[in-house]
């Protein structure tokens, strides 16, 4: 590997010395590659919790509401593809919510968790999948109490429109 890097460095230096205009082009290309790489990394750097206990603990510890994403394998993918996989959503979610994904069709989910997830779906009034519910929760004497803040499904217009609608749910008086 070091030999290849040394060779690459030699070639780049040779090209830069013999073709001065190419130097500017290479700089621009490297900046573009770095920029696109950072966007791709940001979009893939989100972590969804699948355990409600862990999500509630994180929500309370970080003083952030939960974004509970109810989905199933047969649900449309437009919300995931047009919103959740974007850099805008990655940045917004990191700063504003605890991400929770409850896949109602996941065969690896225990029977107890499946039952809990269906109860939560019904308690939040989720009728169509996929759908997102914003909520906070408190635990007292081993009893969990949820406070629903609102819910939202797919909104045409991309991540910025969806985030704006979500902000209106999370901060209704602002």
Secondary structure, 3 states (H helix, E strand, C coil): CHHHHHHHHHHHHHHHHHCHHHHHHHHHHHHHHHHHHHHHHHHHCCCCECCHHHHHHHHHHHCCEEEEEEECCCCCCHHHHHHHCCHHHHHHHHHHEEEEEEECCCCCCCHHHHHHHHHHHHHCCCCCCCEEEEEEEEEECCEEEEEEEEEECCCCCCHHHHHHHHHHHHCCCC
